[in-house]
Amino acid sequence: MPCSKQPNHFQSLMLLQWPLSYLTIFWIFQPLFIYLLFTSLWPLPALYFAWLFLDWKTPEQGGRRSTWVRNWRVWTHLRDYFPITILKTKDLPPEHNYVMGVHPHGILTFGAFCNFCTEATGFSKIFPGITPHLATLSWFFKIPFVREYLMAKGVCSVSQPTIDYLLSHGPGNLVGIVVGGVGEALQSVPNTTNLILQKHKGFVRTALQHGAHLVPTFTFGETEVYEQVIFPENSWMSKFQSYFRCCLGFYFCVFYGQGFSQGTIGLMPYRLPIVTVVGEPLPLPHIEKPSQEIVDKYHALYMDALYKLFEQHKVQYGSSKTQDLAFL
């Protein structure tokens, strides 16, 4: 059951640990580790880099998940802070593989992370026999140690070879793709439900090529936990965001939430419920070379299923009756 007590300052800091850990390790630990190459401790980084060379392909071949890491107690603190829950509307039979559309992206994708990369909400018990993988930017897996951390949680690269590998093995593999990508992060504003989906059809083509079932999901509350500063299209800050994306692959978002003291502004997310609703799987035929017409057909069916899922649950989970789901 979600905890009703306010988390203490230590727990609150731990809640932000997972998204900030990438930057912390990259900017602090990585240079420190390289520095060891020029000290008497040089065998340590040398051995790791040798291991990294031999293990380079592992992220593209199913990764190396750890039940222990997925069950760390810190994830239950993250779950209880908002709280975060998952709702199953239909079973996912383990005889099939699945491509799951994750919507919306939000700022830090708390719901998808907690529900699919940890066992805090009991994914394995809710969907027995299903092994979840949440796809993220490929370059994360080129960063020493970050790649180990990601693989341990079941995170995979969003690259085509990785997804092809997972969907050609199994059955029982589920690959979650944040279809809107990094561009959708800029659409993450409270009281809006804009999804970048109209032209994003690659995930449907991939599912057809493997005969995987498509699973629509919608996370209510994901866009509500942070405020975002939206800059005019031609402003220098907007241009900087575009330049930042070209260099690093994701947008530099300016966002804020609450501070440690009530009524103050800070980087803590607002304590609002986040609910991920997992819809009914959409069976797809196995077509190795699907035509654009076939892709368009099943993409339209997927959007229709996602729209119905949103409409069915929106009022129950915080959206107004007049709130509409917009596909961009």
Secondary structure, DSSP 4 states (H G I P E B T S, - for coil): ----SPP-HHHHHHHTHHHHHHHHIIIIIHHHHHHGGGSTTTHHHHHHHHHHHHTTTGGGTT----HHHHT-THHHHHHHHTTEEEEESS---TTS-EEEE----TTT-HHHHHHHSSSTT-HHHHSTT-EEEEEE-GGGGGSTTHHHHHHHTTEEE-SHHHHHHHHTS-SSEEEEE-TTTGGGGGG--TT--EE--TT--HHHHHHHHHTPEEEEEEEETTTTS-EEPPPPTTSHHHHHHHHHHHHHSS----EEEE-SSTT-EESBPP---EEEEE---B-----SS--HHHHHHHHHHHHHHHHHHHHHHTTTTT--TT---EE-
